[in-house]
Amino acid sequence: MKRSLILIAFFLISVVLICIGCKKKEDQGTKPPADANTQTQPQIQELPEEPEEEIEPPPPPPQETAPETPQSTGRNDDTSNPSAKNTRRLPLKDIKPAGTAGPVTPLTPEEFQQFDALESSDDKKEFISEFIDANPEAIAQLVNKALDDKDPDVRLEAMEALVEREASGLGVIDAVQRALTDESEDVRESAVEACGYLNEPEVGEMLAQAVNDASEDVRTSAIQAADEKEAPVRLNVLKAGLSSRYEDVKEASVSSLIDVSTHEAVDALLSGLKDPNPEFRETVSDALDFLIGQEFKTYDEGARWWRTNRDRFDEELNEKD
């Protein structure tokens, strides 16, 4: 009996345990599975995103363009070559206007003939003006050619064109030297004007020649041109003027030497005391008195005093303390 009670109690306990186990399984089936990330990692609060600052991209580098290759026109004339010469006859109406791009065309034999073939002086003057505007490098060549013309107006037109453009160079020097001996006074005076801006070594001798020209206007222009030159050239021309056979040149030279007012000017003026004209010697003495405060009757007297007292004066003839 007692054994039966024990078995019944054991059976009941087993039933209770089985019911409890079934209950646990049922609860586990209804509960959602846990997220491993949410269990092990803390939740991070997201901050609002700030707007990004817009950065302007740098400008693209300039693209280099290859130089254009001139296309051949199929003609024999090569206008792309500056050394190419146009030897065809150039009618007056075809002369390029001033400033036209392209190689300068030298004066060709055909154009020489065209110039000679012109009968009217007005046509020749027009040719000179237009051709020189279009071909400035050929100015000396054309001027030298025009100086052979019998009409002085044509020769003057050529020289005035040369002066207006202030042309220079060996060919120009040759043309100016020729023009200084031209029979036309106007042409010679124009040549002296050209000497005013030329700086070649020959210019001093050319002006010294011009101060003895038969025309007073040419002589005056020569003194004025010399006054614009640097000291060595100016002094040489004025020394030549002091010994000129023309009184107006000598007087003008004395006045210019007073303006120079240097030791070399005194040296030159002293040579004027050798002049045979007593009136001119007096003019020279007055000029020396103005510059250094001394008057002299003869060259020897003046030269002796100047050798002794030269160092008393500075370069501008101011007496030193």
GULOGU-307070 format. One record per atom (N, C-alpha, C): x, y, z negated; residue in one letter. Coordinates in steps of 0.001 Angstrom, whole numbers, padded with zeros to 6 digits, always signed. Layout:
<lumbas>
XYZA;...
</lumbas>
This chain:
<lumbas>
+000841-001216+000000M;+000000+000000+000000M;+000857+001240+000000M;+001753+001212-000933K;+002696+002352-001018K;+003492+002507+000254K;+003827+001367+000882R;+004616+001410+002143R;+003788+001987+003260R;+002495+001709+003256S;+001622+002242+004307S;+001497+003745+004211S;+001454+004259+003019L;+001361+005712+002818L;+002612+006411+003326L;+003716+005738+003092I;+004978+006353+003567I;+004989+006438+005077I;+004531+005373+005772L;+004535+005367+007220L;+003584+006430+007766L;+002413+006561+007087I;+001436+007552+007555I;+002009+008961+007416I;+002689+009229+006286A;+003299+010572+006062A;+004376+010868+007104A;+005155+009843+007408F;+006215+010023+008392F;+005612+010331+009752F;+004500+009660+010100F;+003835+009883+011381F;+003310+011297+011474F;+002708+011773+010389L;+002148+013127+010386L;+003244+014199+010525L;+004340+013934+009831I;+005465+014912+009933I;+005972+014973+011364I;+006024+013797+012031S;+006527+013774+013410S;+005608+014534+014337S;+004253+014359+014075V;+003305+015078+014920V;+003461+016594+014773V;+003633+016992+013492V;+003800+018450+013246V;+005047+018982+013957V;+006152+018265+013885L;+007397+018705+014517L;+007244+018796+016025L;+006498+017794+016588I;+006292+017811+018050I;+005470+019017+018438I;+004474+019353+017653C;+003634+020532+017975C;+004427+021836+017898C;+005277+021902+016877I;+006114+023128+016746I;+007038+023276+017963I;+007636+022141+018394G;+008535+022208+019555G;+007816+022639+020799G;+006580+022124+020993C;+005821+022533+022183C;+005484+024004+022144C;+005206+024487+020968K;+004888+025929+020836K;+006052+026816+021258K;+007298+026428+020833K;+008493+027211+021165K;+008735+027226+022663K;+008539+026031+023297K;+008750+025980+024746K;+007755+026863+025466K;+006558+026917+024961E;+005524+027747+025585E;+005851+029223+025477E;+006380+029603+024274D;+006769+031033+024098D;+007909+031399+025022D;+008887+030509+025177Q;+010028+030812+026058Q;+009609+030930+027513Q;+008621+030208+027918G;+008172+030279+029306G;+007478+031578+029639G;+006869+032240+028691T;+006151+033493+028923T;+007034+034723+028769T;+008193+034647+028096K;+009090+035806+027866K;+010005+036016+029060K;+010130+037330+029624P;+011024+037573+030789P;+012469+037395+030429P;+013274+036915+031366P;+014702+036692+031083P;+015437+038012+030844P;+016356+037989+029948A;+017148+039205+029599A;+018176+039491+030669A;+018393+040857+031020D;+019413+041308+032000D;+020737+041422+031309D;+021689+040698+031833A;+023015+040709+031197A;+023622+042083+031190A;+023402+042917+032264N;+024007+044249+032337N;+023431+045176+031308N;+022138+045031+031080T;+021495+045941+030104T;+021844+045570+028699T;+022288+044321+028474Q;+022636+043920+027129Q;+024048+044301+026761Q;+024978+044301+027735T;+026391+044517+027410T;+026864+045926+027699T;+026184+046698+028614Q;+026665+048021+028981Q;+025685+049080+028545Q;+026186+050219+027970P;+025301+051313+027583P;+024801+052030+028819P;+023606+052585+028745Q;+022992+053289+029857Q;+023643+054653+030024Q;+024092+054986+031255I;+024763+056255+031547I;+023765+057217+032147I;+023706+058454+031576Q;+022769+059462+032059Q;+023362+060166+033271Q;+022625+060143+034358E;+023100+060761+035590E;+022859+062254+035551E;+023933+063060+035938L;+023842+064518+035982L;+023418+064956+037374L;+022725+066092+037453P;+022321+066571+038802P;+023543+066957+039629P;+023531+066616+040900E;+024655+066899+041783E;+024696+068376+042142E;+025948+068963+042086E;+026132+070352+042476E;+026334+070424+043989E;+025808+071505+044625P;+025982+071605+046089P;+027437+071815+046455P;+027917+071103+047434E;+029310+071226+047863E;+029525+072512+048648E;+030681+073167+048373E;+031013+074406+049083E;+031409+074090+050521E;+030767+074837+051420E;+031036+074598+052829E;+032366+075244+053243E;+033250+074483+053818I;+034561+074975+054281I;+034541+075020+055799I;+034772+076238+056300E;+034764+076391+057753E;+035979+075719+058364E;+035804+074939+059350P;+036968+074280+059989P;+037827+075317+060701P;+039172+075145+060726P;+040054+076114+061432P;+039753+076136+062908P;+039941+077329+063532P;+039664+077417+064971P;+040583+076511+065753P;+040108+075953+066809P;+040962+075051+067610P;+042099+075824+068235P;+043299+075222+068335P;+044448+075922+068954P;+044166+076249+070398P;+044711+077419+070868P;+044475+077783+072282P;+045068+076761+073210P;+044316+076479+074213Q;+044779+075504+075187Q;+045650+076183+076233Q;+046825+075603+076437E;+047742+076144+077437E;+047281+075710+078821E;+047215+076716+079654T;+046798+076424+081022T;+047999+076430+081927T;+048102+075475+082720A;+049234+075385+083660A;+049122+076470+084701A;+050261+077098+085067P;+050212+078144+086091P;+049667+077612+087400P;+048859+078458+087988E;+048262+078057+089247E;+049302+077992+090348E;+049249+076983+091094T;+050179+076810+092209T;+049591+077454+093440T;+050279+078471+093982P;+049714+079123+095169P;+049536+078140+096299P;+048419+078252+096946Q;+048147+077366+098059Q;+048753+077921+099339Q;+049242+077030+100082S;+049848+077427+101356S;+048771+077850+102331S;+049053+078939+103015T;+048108+079440+104008T;+048410+078910+105395T;+049544+078183+105507G;+049884+077631+106809G;+050586+078613+107708G;+050868+079883+107164R;+051553+080864+107994R;+053034+080819+107705R;+053812+081405+108567N;+055252+081397+108397N;+055728+082405+107390N;+054922+083487+107118D;+055373+084517+106176D;+055193+083995+104764D;+056230+084119+103925D;+056225+083645+102544D;+056087+084836+101636D;+054862+085192+101254T;+054635+086353+100400T;+054954+086062+098962T;+055128+084771+098595S;+055473+084463+097214S;+056955+084602+096956S;+057756+084755+097971N;+059198+084895+097814N;+059569+086360+097896N;+060039+086991+096740P;+060340+088426+096778P;+061425+088792+097756P;+062263+087814+098109S;+063374+088148+099013S;+062989+088063+100473S;+061775+087608+100709A;+061362+087487+102110A;+061207+088852+102733A;+061693+089020+103934K;+061635+090307+104612K;+060556+090277+105681K;+059863+091396+105765N;+058869+091530+106819N;+059511+092301+107950N;+059849+091580+108974T;+060583+092216+110077T;+059673+092650+111201T;+058369+092489+111032R;+057479+092932+112099R;+057401+094460+112118R;+056971+095003+113213R;+056799+096447+113332R;+055673+096888+112402R;+055929+097875+111590L;+054960+098324+110592L;+054335+099625+111048L;+053146+099570+111643P;+052506+100822+112071P;+052239+101713+110876P;+052172+103010+111127L;+051971+103973+110049L;+050693+103703+109288L;+049641+103291+109988K;+048359+103051+109320K;+048405+101825+108430K;+049402+100910+108620D;+049480+099693+107828D;+050380+099830+106615D;+050940+101003+106378I;+051837+101176+105240I;+051054+100998+103959I;+051621+100221+103026K;+050927+099954+101773K;+050848+101231+100957K;+049722+101480+100281P;+049645+102627+099380P;+050530+102423+098175P;+050871+103529+097491A;+051741+103443+096323A;+051111+102554+095277A;+051947+101726+094621G;+051463+100867+093550G;+050976+099513+094031G;+050991+099250+095337T;+050530+097972+095838T;+051505+096883+095416T;+050965+095783+094895A;+051813+094696+094448A;+052451+094014+095651A;+053591+093378+095391G;+054250+092653+096463G;+055678+093116+096628G;+056482+092376+097358P;+057890+092747+097536P;+058035+094034+098313P;+059074+094797+097946V;+059348+096053+098643V;+059944+095747+100008V;+059412+096372+101016T;+059871+096128+102381T;+060925+097161+102758T;+062151+096755+103020P;+063171+097720+103429P;+062863+098264+104818P;+063492+099374+105106L;+063280+099989+106416L;+063973+099152+107483L;+063207+098658+108431T;+063723+097769+109466T;+064106+098572+110698T;+064894+097972+111597P;+065227+098677+112838P;+063988+099103+113613P;+062949+098269+113594E;+061721+098643+114292E;+061111+099908+113704E;+061180+100040+112383E;+060611+101223+111743E;+061486+102459+111980E;+062795+102255+112081F;+063662+103348+112506F;+063218+103858+113880F;+062983+102929+114761Q;+062557+103314+116110Q;+061200+104001+116079Q;+060323+103528+115201Q;+059009+104157+115104Q;+059151+105604+114627Q;+060039+105829+113646F;+060253+107181+113153F;+060793+108073+114264F;+061768+107567+115012D;+062349+108350+116105D;+061332+108612+117217D;+060392+107672+117383A;+059427+107814+118463A;+058365+108869+118170A;+058236+109257+116902L;+057239+110272+116557L;+057697+111626+117090L;+056868+112264+117875E;+057247+113542+118482E;+056916+114732+117600E;+055859+114632+116830S;+055429+115756+115997S;+056159+115743+114657S;+056614+116929+114240S;+057253+117037+112932S;+056271+116702+111812S;+055023+117053+112004D;+054009+116739+110995D;+053848+115227+110846D;+053890+114510+111980D;+053791+113056+111910D;+054995+112460+111181D;+056170+113002+111442K;+057367+112505+110764K;+057309+112786+109263K;+056835+113962+108902K;+056704+114295+107483K;+055701+113374+106806K;+054611+113083+107515E;+053610+112166+106960E;+054200+110763+106809E;+054958+110335+107800F;+055605+109024+107737F;+056526+108944+106525F;+057332+109990+106316I;+058267+110014+105183I;+057516+109878+103866I;+056491+110674+103690S;+055754+110672+102425S;+055097+109325+102158S;+054405+108785+103155E;+053669+107542+102954E;+054611+106344+102816E;+055658+106317+103628F;+056560+105171+103567F;+057316+105129+102234F;+057751+106287+101738I;+058489+106317+100480I;+057585+105942+099312I;+056319+106350+099371D;+055385+105942+098318D;+055252+104421+098262D;+055229+103799+099424A;+055036+102356+099475A;+056336+101591+099283A;+057473+102201+099604N;+058769+101508+099556N;+059814+102384+098881N;+059698+102617+097585P;+060632+103530+096915P;+062087+103084+096990P;+062323+101778+097113E;+063709+101311+097163E;+064384+101650+098483E;+063613+102018+099474A;+064184+102357+100776A;+064327+103870+100951A;+064175+104636+099866I;+064145+106090+099994I;+065468+106633+100509I;+066593+106125+100003A;+067894+106640+100455A;+068102+106370+101929A;+067681+105207+102369Q;+067837+104832+103776Q;+067038+105766+104680Q;+065801+106047+104277L;+064963+106898+105112L;+065417+108357+105057L;+065833+108823+103866V;+066283+110215+103746V;+067531+110443+104594V;+068466+109512+104534N;+069661+109651+105369N;+069293+109681+106846N;+068293+108894+107227K;+067842+108907+108609K;+067191+110245+108942K;+066348+110741+108033A;+065644+112005+108295A;+066593+113189+108365A;+067726+113117+107661L;+068684+114227+107697L;+069331+114393+109072L;+069157+113412+109932D;+069657+113534+111306D;+068678+114270+112221D;+067469+114518+111709D;+066455+115149+112558D;+066814+116613+112813D;+066480+117083+113978K;+066816+118459+114352K;+065917+119493+113682K;+064752+119061+113203D;+063809+119999+112578D;+064143+120134+111091D;+064487+121341+110624P;+064827+121508+109196P;+063659+121194+108266P;+062433+121350+108771D;+061277+121029+107927D;+061206+119535+107634D;+061594+118723+108599V;+061614+117276+108380V;+062711+116925+107376V;+063870+117536+107525R;+064966+117258+106588R;+064588+117715+105177R;+063923+118855+105087L;+063495+119359+103780L;+062447+118435+103165L;+061529+117940+103982E;+060507+117015+103482E;+061156+115780+102862E;+062183+115269+103510A;+062872+114088+103005A;+063556+114383+101664A;+064236+115532+101563M;+064924+115868+100319M;+063937+116148+099191M;+062853+116817+099511E;+061863+117095+098474E;+061222+115801+097971E;+061016+114836+098863A;+060487+113534+098435A;+061472+112838+097506A;+062761+112960+097808L;+063788+112362+096975L;+063813+113011+095584L;+063724+114343+095549V;+063750+115068+094271V;+062501+114770+093461V;+061363+114752+094119E;+060102+114518+093415E;+060102+113179+092697E;+060729+112167+093289R;+060748+110832+092704R;+061993+110582+091863R;+062869+111599+091782E;+064095+111503+090981E;+064860+110221+091330E;+065011+109985+092616A;+065717+108791+093065A;+067205+108909+092753A;+067847+107769+092498S;+069275+107749+092184S;+069907+106527+092836S;+071220+106438+092724G;+071956+105325+093324G;+072973+105824+094332G;+073817+104899+094793L;+074893+105276+095709L;+074356+105845+097012L;+073314+105236+097541G;+072743+105750+098777G;+072195+107144+098618G;+071613+107424+097471V;+071080+108761+097197V;+072220+109776+097091V;+073298+109401+096422I;+074461+110297+096321I;+074968+110668+097697I;+075054+109705+098585D;+075490+109984+099963D;+074553+110980+100644D;+073242+110776+100442A;+072264+111673+101064A;+072378+113086+100503A;+072567+113211+099199V;+072668+114542+098577V;+073934+115245+099030V;+075034+114516+099118Q;+076272+115124+099600Q;+076117+115643+101024Q;+075430+114894+101849R;+075170+115356+103222R;+074290+116601+103206R;+073270+116575+102371A;+072329+117692+102331A;+072983+118973+101821A;+074032+118858+100985L;+074717+120057+100475L;+075448+120817+101578L;+075677+120172+102685T;+076337+120839+103817T;+075368+121103+104967T;+074078+120903+104716D;+073079+121119+105766D;+073032+122602+106138D;+072710+122889+107405E;+072651+124279+107848E;+071443+125026+107268E;+070465+124287+106761S;+069280+124922+106183S;+069525+125239+104709S;+069314+126479+104334E;+069481+126889+102941E;+068522+126136+102024E;+067305+125942+102499D;+066313+125245+101674D;+066716+123805+101422D;+067273+123154+102418V;+067715+121772+102243V;+068856+121708+101242V;+069798+122645+101324R;+070919+122651+100379R;+070434+122920+098960R;+069475+123821+098819E;+068950+124106+097484E;+068225+122891+096912E;+067516+122167+097763S;+066867+120945+097312S;+067896+119902+096881S;+069017+119866+097576A;+070083+118937+097193A;+070644+119292+095820A;+070784+120584+095531V;+071255+121009+094209V;+070253+120601+093131V;+068967+120699+093434E;+067943+120261+092478E;+068100+118774+092171E;+068448+117995+093183A;+068668+116566+092951A;+069854+116342+092021A;+070875+117186+092142C;+072029+117062+091245C;+071642+117285+089788C;+070553+117985+089574G;+070137+118280+088204G;+069798+117050+087397G;+069291+115984+088037Y;+068940+114787+087279Y;+069875+113605+087552Y;+070770+113736+088533L;+071718+112661+088807L;+072838+112663+087773L;+073316+111477+087405N;+074356+111367+086377N;+075615+110677+086883N;+075725+110472+088178E;+076919+109839+088722E;+078140+110766+088566E;+079351+110195+088491P;+080555+111010+088297P;+080761+112072+089374P;+080269+111814+090572E;+080487+112754+091669E;+079698+114049+091519E;+078717+114070+090628V;+077812+115216+090540V;+078549+116490+090137V;+079524+116375+089237G;+080270+117565+088815G;+080963+118231+089992G;+081618+117437+090820E;+082296+117999+091993E;+081292+118585+092989E;+080136+117938+093099M;+079123+118434+094025M;+078589+119795+093578M;+078376+119966+092278L;+077910+121262+091773L;+079008+122317+091869L;+080251+121914+091630A;+081359+122856+091784A;+081465+123343+093220A;+081133+122476+094157Q;+081086+122885+095563Q;+079929+123847+095807Q;+078796+123563+095171A;+077598+124363+095414A;+077708+125778+094850A;+078535+126005+093808V;+078648+127362+093262V;+079361+128298+094235V;+079937+127751+095279N;+080567+128574+096314N;+079763+128570+097607N;+078486+128167+097521D;+077642+128149+098704D;+077389+129563+099213D;+077153+129681+100509A;+076914+130998+101104A;+075601+131618+100644A;+074673+130799+100150S;+073374+131299+099710S;+073393+131606+098215S;+072928+132781+097848E;+072874+133140+096427E;+071891+132239+095680E;+070793+131888+096330D;+069824+131005+095680D;+070433+129640+095384D;+071199+129123+096312V;+071851+127827+096089V;+072866+127945+094963V;+073626+129021+094939R;+074623+129198+093882R;+073954+129306+092512R;+072878+130065+092452T;+072163+130217+091176T;+071602+128877+090710T;+071060+128128+091649S;+070531+126803+091298S;+071638+125885+090787S;+072836+126025+091361A;+073950+125182+090923A;+074345+125499+089483A;+074387+126783+089123I;+074698+127153+087734I;+073615+126645+086786I;+072368+126775+087192Q;+071276+126290+086355Q;+071334+124777+086185Q;+071661+124063+087250A;+071784+122608+087146A;+072949+122230+086238A;+074047+122978+086312A;+075200+122689+085459A;+074860+122892+083989A;+074024+123870+083684D;+073652+124143+082289D;+072905+122980+081655D;+072332+122082+082472E;+071598+120937+081943E;+072479+119704+081782E;+073740+119815+082176K;+074632+118662+082123K;+075337+118575+080772K;+075957+117415+080519E;+076737+117248+079306E;+077980+118136+079377E;+078568+118368+078183A;+079634+119368+078046A;+080778+119225+079057A;+081356+118031+079257P;+082495+117956+080187P;+082139+118396+081605P;+080998+117923+082128V;+080588+118295+083477V;+080272+119788+083536V;+079554+120262+082544R;+079160+121676+082528R;+080383+122584+082510R;+081361+122262+081686L;+082557+123103+081588L;+083336+123120+082901L;+083442+121962+083543N;+084177+121910+084807N;+083504+122759+085880N;+082174+122719+085918V;+081461+123529+086907V;+081617+125014+086596V;+081531+125388+085312L;+081648+126801+084940L;+083065+127324+085164L;+084067+126489+084966K;+085434+126901+085285K;+085568+127187+086775K;+084955+126326+087578A;+084965+126568+089022A;+084213+127851+089351A;+083153+128131+088596G;+082399+129360+088819G;+083188+130613+088513G;+084064+130534+087488L;+084883+131711+087147L;+085834+132093+088274L;+086223+131126+089083S;+087151+131411+090190S;+086429+131499+091535S;+085105+131583+091502S;+084340+131684+092741S;+084630+133004+093448S;+084408+133019+094736R;+084604+134256+095490R;+083367+135151+095416R;+082343+134679+094710Y;+081111+135458+094594Y;+080974+136003+093166Y;+080766+137310+093069E;+080701+137963+091763E;+079502+137481+090940E;+078403+137191+091616D;+077223+136740+090863D;+077490+135415+090165D;+078263+134547+090813V;+078586+133257+090195V;+079514+133459+089007V;+080475+134347+089144K;+081403+134593+088043K;+080670+135171+086838K;+079791+136118+087081E;+079028+136714+085980E;+078143+135660+085299E;+077485+134841+086118A;+076619+133795+085551A;+077438+132774+084759A;+078640+132475+085232S;+079493+131516+084523S;+079912+132059+083167S;+080236+133349+083099V;+080599+133961+081809V;+079428+133864+080834V;+078241+134174+081293S;+077062+134110+080422S;+076833+132688+079905S;+077003+131702+080775S;+076801+130313+080353S;+077872+129870+079366S;+079111+130329+079544L;+080177+129969+078611L;+079946+130587+077242L;+079340+131756+077188I;+078978+132345+075894I;+077966+131445+075190I;+077046+130912+075947D;+076054+130007+075360D;+076687+128706+074879D;+077724+128242+075572V;+078398+127010+075148V;+079033+127200+073783V;+079760+128295+073603S;+080315+128704+072307S;+081101+127582+071632S;+082162+127124+072304T;+083061+126122+071736T;+084499+126543+072011T;+085453+125809+071444H;+086864+126079+071726H;+087141+125983+073225H;+086530+124984+073875E;+086755+124796+075309E;+086189+125966+076110E;+085112+126568+075620A;+084551+127737+076306A;+085530+128912+076236A;+086204+129083+075085V;+087212+130153+074964V;+088373+129886+075915V;+088813+128612+075984D;+089888+128262+076904D;+089531+128656+078339D;+088294+128363+078733A;+087865+128688+080097A;+087789+130193+080302A;+087246+130913+079334L;+087116+132365+079473L;+088475+133042+079565L;+089440+132530+078832L;+090776+133130+078898L;+091340+133079+080314L;+090994+131997+081051S;+091484+131910+082427S;+090876+133001+083292S;+089725+133529+082910G;+089112+134611+083658G;+089885+135912+083570G;+090757+136017+082571L;+091595+137226+082459L;+092646+137280+083563L;+092785+136226+084355K;+093709+136229+085482K;+093068+136798+086742K;+091779+137066+086707D;+091076+137530+087896D;+091630+138875+088367D;+091777+139067+089693P;+092324+140337+090185P;+091375+141518+090006P;+090092+141253+089768N;+089121+142339+089623N;+089134+142853+088186N;+089554+144111+087969P;+089623+144640+086602P;+088252+144703+085927P;+087230+144955+086689E;+085900+145010+086091E;+085485+143641+085556E;+085830+142598+086292F;+085473+141267+085812F;+086320+140900+084596F;+087607+141305+084592R;+088441+141023+083426R;+087865+141711+082185R;+087323+142862+082361E;+086705+143557+081231E;+085463+142803+080748E;+084713+142259+081694T;+083546+141442+081321T;+083978+140229+080508T;+085068+139592+080919V;+085582+138429+080197V;+086060+138834+078804V;+086757+139963+078712S;+087242+140440+077415S;+086085+140713+076457S;+085007+141289+076985D;+083825+141544+076143D;+083220+140225+075641D;+083224+139221+076498A;+082681+137924+076092A;+083535+137298+074986A;+084872+137427+075107L;+085749+136889+074072L;+085581+137654+072754L;+085386+138961+072851D;+085148+139758+071650D;+083865+139296+070952D;+082875+138934+071741F;+081606+138459+071178F;+081794+137120+070466F;+082638+136250+071029L;+082793+134907+070477L;+083790+134840+069325L;+084927+135524+069452I;+085972+135377+068425I;+086421+136720+067836I;+085752+137797+068247G;+086051+139104+067646G;+087360+139712+068103G;+087820+139368+069304Q;+089083+139907+069811Q;+088938+140288+071283Q;+089552+141419+071656E;+089608+141853+073044E;+091049+141759+073529E;+091182+141400+074814F;+092512+141220+075372F;+092583+141896+076742F;+093753+142441+077022K;+093972+143094+078301K;+094497+142130+079356K;+095290+141155+078916T;+095901+140216+079862T;+095688+138779+079376T;+095909+137877+080284Y;+095784+136466+079939Y;+096852+136050+078933Y;+098093+136464+079146D;+099176+136076+078238D;+098897+136536+076817D;+098378+137746+076679E;+098066+138269+075349E;+096980+137409+074676E;+095959+137129+075437G;+094869+136343+074866G;+095280+134915+074545G;+096025+134273+075448A;+096432+132889+075228A;+097339+132770+074015A;+098253+133748+073835R;+099169+133716+072699R;+098398+133845+071377R;+097471+134781+071336W;+096687+134979+070098W;+095834+133743+069796W;+095267+133160+070805W;+094375+132009+070604W;+095137+130785+070116W;+096380+130597+070588R;+097177+129470+070110R;+097461+129612+068618R;+097661+130821+068187T;+097993+131050+066776T;+096769+130966+065874T;+095622+131373+066349N;+094437+131516+065495N;+093322+130518+065802N;+093593+129590+066664R;+092549+128637+067065R;+091932+127906+065874R;+092785+127507+064928D;+092304+126716+063796D;+091489+127537+062796D;+091415+128816+062976R;+090588+129637+062079R;+089100+129461+062355R;+088752+128826+063477F;+087359+128713+063899F;+086948+127242+063952F;+085705+126986+063519D;+085184+125622+063617D;+084730+125358+065049D;+084107+124194+065270E;+083732+123799+066619E;+082707+124732+067260E;+081939+125443+066454E;+080942+126369+066987E;+081436+127822+066936E;+082749+127970+066746L;+083411+129280+066724L;+082967+130146+065549L;+082551+129500+064470N;+082320+130241+063230N;+083640+130314+062467N;+084016+131499+062019E;+085286+131652+061305E;+085200+130952+059958E;+086205+130116+059687K;+086236+129364+058440K;+086542+130289+057265K;+086105+129870+056077D;+086365+130635+054857D;+087834+130536+054463D;
</lumbas>
